């Protein structure tokens, strides 16, 4: 169960994910286990293939191995996003934040 309303006492996150992605499922489960407040933005293939996902990567200047999901971002009060990383980097960051 993902939280859709934001809690001002804890960091709020946006998780970019796609269907059929085992790492995405694991990171969602981990966020849930922590009780983290987050939104999921689906980057699954659509009628345009993977154009939406490619645009997401291009708009953020992501290259090489950064062009994969999941991608977790911390959402600031002004709505800007700070990239934390993929599954492993995100788990490490969340361990510190929620310890």
Secondary structure, 3 states (H helix, E strand, C coil): CCCCCCCCCCCEEEEEECCCCHHHHHHHHHHHHHCCEEEEEECCCECCECHHHHHHHHHCCCCHHHCCCCEEEEECCCCCEEEEECHHHHHHHHHHHCC
